């Protein structure tokens, strides 16, 4: 729940920073470019934070349902050390490797 609060705070800061305007009025092209890149970076970070928040909230729901710590792929228990490191994981190490490889367009067998 602490991580959830941290991510929510980051998203709130990003929302406030997304409305950044020029203090001096008109910007030249270089300043506009820098401002645009900064906003794009903030939006990308906000997107990652939003996805992480969803994963955290899903893990909290699984705790309430009593299914926390079970691999989404086969229902087996996820190693306690893995859950300690990343409490919102959905897959055991083996199945995570498969999902990561599939996302990269690779084939991996267990």
Backbone as numpy.savetxt, mean C-alpha at the origin, in Angstrom:
# Nx Ny Nz CAx CAy CAz Cx Cy Cz
-3.51 -1.65 14.20 -4.33 -0.46 14.20 -3.46 0.80 14.20
-2.26 0.71 14.80 -1.35 1.84 14.79 -0.92 2.15 13.36
-0.63 1.12 12.58 -0.22 1.33 11.18 -1.38 1.93 10.39
-2.59 1.52 10.70 -3.76 2.08 10.03 -3.84 3.58 10.29
-3.63 4.00 11.52 -3.67 5.42 11.86 -2.53 6.19 11.16
-1.37 5.57 11.10 -0.22 6.18 10.42 -0.51 6.43 8.95
-1.08 5.42 8.28 -1.38 5.53 6.86 -2.49 6.56 6.63
-3.49 6.58 7.51 -4.56 7.58 7.39 -3.99 9.00 7.52
-3.08 9.19 8.44 -2.45 10.51 8.61 -1.66 10.89 7.36
-0.95 9.92 6.78 -0.20 10.18 5.54 -1.14 10.58 4.41
-2.27 9.89 4.31 -3.24 10.21 3.26 -3.84 11.60 3.47
-4.09 11.95 4.71 -4.62 13.29 4.99 -3.61 14.37 4.61
-2.34 14.14 4.95 -1.30 15.09 4.57 -1.19 15.21 3.06
-1.29 14.08 2.38 -1.20 14.08 0.92 -2.37 14.85 0.31
-3.55 14.70 0.89 -4.72 15.42 0.38 -4.53 16.93 0.54
-3.98 17.33 1.66 -3.73 18.75 1.87 -2.64 19.27 0.95
-1.59 18.49 0.75 -0.48 18.89 -0.11 -0.83 18.89 -1.58
-1.87 18.15 -1.95 -2.29 18.08 -3.35 -2.89 19.37 -3.86
-3.18 20.28 -2.95 -3.78 21.55 -3.35 -2.76 22.67 -3.35
-1.49 22.30 -3.45 -0.39 23.27 -3.44 -0.51 24.23 -4.62
-0.35 25.50 -4.32 -0.41 26.53 -5.36 0.84 27.39 -5.28
1.07 28.11 -6.32 2.20 29.02 -6.34 2.00 30.16 -5.36
3.02 30.44 -4.58 2.96 31.56 -3.65 3.25 32.86 -4.37
3.98 32.81 -5.43 4.40 34.02 -6.14 3.45 34.36 -7.29
2.40 33.64 -7.45 1.47 33.91 -8.55 1.79 33.04 -9.74
2.18 33.66 -10.83 2.48 32.94 -12.06 3.82 32.20 -11.94
3.84 30.98 -12.48 5.07 30.18 -12.49 5.62 30.12 -13.91
6.94 30.03 -14.00 7.50 29.80 -15.32 7.39 28.31 -15.63
7.75 27.91 -16.83 7.60 26.52 -17.24 8.38 25.55 -16.37
9.59 25.91 -15.97 10.40 25.03 -15.14 9.75 24.83 -13.78
9.25 25.91 -13.18 8.58 25.79 -11.88 7.30 24.98 -11.98
6.55 25.18 -13.07 5.33 24.39 -13.28 5.66 22.92 -13.42
6.75 22.62 -14.10 7.17 21.24 -14.28 7.53 20.60 -12.95
8.28 21.32 -12.13 8.67 20.80 -10.81 7.43 20.59 -9.96
6.53 21.55 -9.95 5.30 21.43 -9.18 4.47 20.25 -9.66
4.40 20.08 -10.96 3.65 18.96 -11.54 4.25 17.62 -11.13
5.57 17.51 -11.20 6.23 16.26 -10.80 6.01 15.98 -9.32
6.08 17.02 -8.50 5.87 16.87 -7.07 4.46 16.36 -6.78
3.48 16.93 -7.47 2.09 16.50 -7.28 1.91 15.07 -7.75
2.50 14.73 -8.89 2.39 13.36 -9.41 2.99 12.36 -8.43
4.12 12.71 -7.85 4.75 11.84 -6.86 3.87 11.68 -5.63
3.26 12.77 -5.20 2.36 12.69 -4.03 1.14 11.83 -4.33
0.59 11.98 -5.53 -0.57 11.17 -5.90 -0.21 9.69 -5.97
0.96 9.39 -6.50 1.40 7.99 -6.56 1.58 7.43 -5.15
2.17 8.22 -4.26 2.33 7.77 -2.87 0.98 7.61 -2.20
0.06 8.51 -2.46 -1.28 8.41 -1.89 -1.98 7.16 -2.38
-1.76 6.79 -3.64 -2.35 5.57 -4.20 -1.79 4.34 -3.49
-0.46 4.33 -3.28 0.16 3.21 -2.56 -0.37 3.15 -1.13
-0.48 4.32 -0.49 -0.99 4.36 0.89 -2.43 3.88 0.96
-3.22 4.25 -0.04 -4.62 3.82 -0.07 -4.72 2.31 -0.20
-3.88 1.73 -1.07 -3.86 0.27 -1.21 -3.43 -0.40 0.09
-2.41 0.16 0.74 -1.94 -0.39 2.01 -3.03 -0.30 3.06
-3.73 0.82 3.12 -4.82 0.99 4.07 -5.89 -0.08 3.86
-6.22 -0.36 2.61 -7.20 -1.41 2.31 -6.71 -2.77 2.80
-5.43 -3.05 2.61 -4.88 -4.33 3.07 -4.92 -4.43 4.59
-4.60 -3.34 5.27 -4.63 -3.32 6.73 -6.06 -3.51 7.23
-6.99 -2.79 6.64 -8.39 -2.92 7.07 -8.92 -4.31 6.79
-8.49 -4.92 5.69 -8.88 -6.30 5.39 -8.32 -7.26 6.44
-7.07 -7.03 6.86 -6.47 -7.88 7.90 -7.22 -7.72 9.22
-7.62 -6.51 9.56 -8.40 -6.28 10.79 -9.76 -6.99 10.71
-10.35 -7.00 9.53 -11.62 -7.72 9.34 -11.41 -9.22 9.53
-10.29 -9.74 8.98 -10.01 -11.17 9.13 -9.77 -11.54 10.60
-9.16 -10.63 11.35 -8.98 -10.87 12.79 -10.34 -11.01 13.44
-11.25 -10.10 13.13 -12.59 -10.14 13.72 -13.35 -11.40 13.32
-13.12 -11.89 12.10 -13.80 -13.08 11.60 -13.14 -14.38 12.05
-11.92 -14.27 12.56 -11.20 -15.46 12.98 -10.46 -16.17 11.86
-10.26 -15.50 10.73 -9.55 -16.13 9.62 -8.17 -15.53 9.41
-7.74 -14.67 10.30 -6.43 -14.02 10.18 -5.33 -15.07 10.23
-4.32 -14.88 9.38 -3.16 -15.76 9.38 -3.30 -16.97 8.48
-4.39 -17.04 7.72 -4.57 -18.13 6.78 -4.26 -17.64 5.37
-3.51 -18.43 4.65 -3.16 -18.11 3.26 -4.43 -18.08 2.41
-4.59 -17.04 1.62 -5.76 -16.91 0.74 -5.80 -18.01 -0.30
-4.64 -18.56 -0.66 -4.57 -19.55 -1.73 -5.05 -20.93 -1.28
-4.54 -21.39 -0.15 -4.86 -22.76 0.26 -5.41 -22.88 1.69
-5.54 -21.76 2.39 -6.10 -21.78 3.74 -5.15 -22.24 4.82
-3.92 -22.58 4.43 -2.93 -23.03 5.42 -2.45 -21.83 6.24
-1.90 -22.13 7.42 -1.40 -21.07 8.30 -0.18 -20.39 7.69
-0.15 -19.08 7.81 1.01 -18.30 7.39 1.98 -18.29 8.56
3.26 -18.44 8.28 4.29 -18.48 9.30 4.20 -17.25 10.21
4.32 -17.47 11.52 4.20 -16.38 12.51 5.24 -15.29 12.28
6.44 -15.66 11.89 7.48 -14.65 11.64 7.09 -13.75 10.46
6.45 -14.33 9.46 6.00 -13.53 8.31 4.90 -12.56 8.75
3.98 -13.05 9.55 2.91 -12.18 10.05 3.46 -11.10 10.97
4.49 -11.42 11.72 5.11 -10.43 12.59 5.76 -9.32 11.75
6.39 -9.71 10.67 7.08 -8.75 9.81 6.09 -7.87 9.04
5.06 -8.50 8.47 4.05 -7.78 7.68 2.68 -8.34 8.08
2.06 -7.75 9.09 0.82 -8.31 9.66 -0.37 -8.39 8.70
-0.33 -7.69 7.57 -1.47 -7.69 6.67 -1.28 -8.59 5.46
-0.25 -9.44 5.46 -0.02 -10.32 4.30 -1.20 -11.25 4.09
-1.39 -11.63 2.85 -2.51 -12.50 2.48 -2.07 -13.91 2.11
-0.79 -14.05 1.78 -0.31 -15.33 1.28 0.92 -15.80 2.06
1.09 -17.11 2.11 2.33 -17.67 2.65 3.45 -17.32 1.67
4.68 -17.55 2.05 5.82 -17.18 1.21 5.74 -17.84 -0.17
5.42 -19.12 -0.20 5.41 -19.83 -1.48 4.37 -19.25 -2.44
3.17 -19.01 -1.92 2.12 -18.48 -2.79 2.37 -17.01 -3.14
3.02 -16.28 -2.25 3.37 -14.89 -2.57 4.33 -14.85 -3.75
5.30 -15.79 -3.76 6.23 -15.86 -4.88 5.50 -16.10 -6.20
4.50 -16.97 -6.17 3.72 -17.24 -7.38 2.98 -15.99 -7.85
2.36 -15.28 -6.91 1.62 -14.07 -7.27 2.55 -12.98 -7.79
3.71 -12.84 -7.16 4.68 -11.84 -7.61 5.18 -12.17 -9.01
5.47 -13.44 -9.26 5.95 -13.86 -10.57 4.88 -13.64 -11.63
3.63 -13.95 -11.29 2.53 -13.75 -12.25 2.37 -12.27 -12.58
2.55 -11.41 -11.59 2.44 -9.97 -11.82 3.54 -9.48 -12.75
4.67 -10.16 -12.75 5.79 -9.80 -13.62 5.76 -10.57 -14.94
4.74 -11.40 -15.12 4.62 -12.16 -16.36 5.50 -13.38 -16.41
5.98 -13.84 -15.27 6.85 -15.03 -15.22 6.05 -16.21 -14.73
6.57 -17.41 -15.04 5.95 -18.62 -14.51 6.90 -19.25 -13.51
6.34 -19.61 -12.34 7.11 -20.25 -11.29 6.30 -21.43 -10.81
6.97 -22.52 -10.53 6.29 -23.68 -9.95 6.84 -23.93 -8.58
5.98 -24.44 -7.73 6.41 -24.75 -6.36 6.96 -26.14 -6.26
